[in-house]
Amino acid sequence: TGPTKNNSMVAVSTGLLSNLNEQEVKAVLAHEMGHVYNGDMFTTTVLAGLMNTFVYFISRWVYRNLAERNQALAFGVYFFLQIVLSFLAMIPISWFSRRREFSADAFSAKVYGPDAMIAALQAIHRWVTRTQVEYGTQDALATMKISGKSNGFMHLFATHPPIEARVEALRRL
């Protein structure tokens, strides 16, 4: 993470280090460096800021138009729009994030070859699956959003593509 290429940091969890071999860890680090190299954090932050600006101004415009007639209704609608539009604004942000994951995977593949990144993704998938079974929950590693597993409408909010799609894209390189 970081605002610029020269002011960024990549952190590694002990879970990653204990569940992946050295080559897989290197592939993951190259993937993360791909995000830094491509300026993904900055671009995503700008996109999120733009989306939030639209949410604010649309909600505010509706509030102003309603407030002249009914202040309480205007406030309720404003609050409702803030929640709904913020939720919907996550769709393009998440779509962009999924595209950047493919680019970061390709960056890693350029550095260490596609097989290393494929192996890392498969190891992460095994780790996620094992953790979900061990703890009996789908949410064990959900905060990492790495597996990209989501069903129905919720796939629109996944920040990472499904691992299977990422592996397939790497095989095509």
Residue, then its C-alpha position, 0 to 999 in steps of 0.5 A: t500500500g502507499p500513495t506513490k511508487n516511491n512511498s509504498m510498503v508491502a506487508v506479509s502475514t505470518g499466515l502467508l509465510s507459514n502456508l506458502n513455500e519460498q517460490e510462492v511467497k516470491a510470486v505473491l510479493a512480485h504480484e504486490m509489487g505489480h500493484v505498486y509499479n502500476g500505481d493501483m493504490f493511488t488510482t483506486t483511491v482516486l476512483a473511490g473519491l470520485m464515486n464518493t463525490f458523486v454519491y454526496f452531490i446526488s444525495r445533496w441535490v435530492y435533499r435540497n429539492l425535498a427540503e423546501r417541502n418537507q425537512a424530515l422527509a428530505f433528511g430521511v431520503y438523504f440518509f437512505l441515498q447515502i447508504v444505497l448509493s455508497f453500496l452501489a458505488m462499490i460495484p465499479i470500484s470492485w470491478f476496477s480492483r478485479r481488473r488490477e488483480f489480473s494485471a498484478d498476476a501478469f506482473s508476477a508472471k513476468v518476474y517469476g513465470p506464470d507457474a510460480m503465481i499459479a502455484a501461489l494461488q493454488a496454495i492460497h486456495r488450499w489455505v482458505t479452504r482448510t481454514q474454512v473447514e477448520y473453523g467452520t466458517q466461510d468468513a475465516l479469511a473473508t477480510m482478505k477477499i483473496s479467494g474471489k468466491s461469491n455467489g449471485f449478485m455479491h460477485l459484483f462486490a468481490t475485489h478479487p476475481p475467482i482463483e480459477a479465473r486468475v489461474e486460467a488467465l495466467r495459463r494463457l500468458 
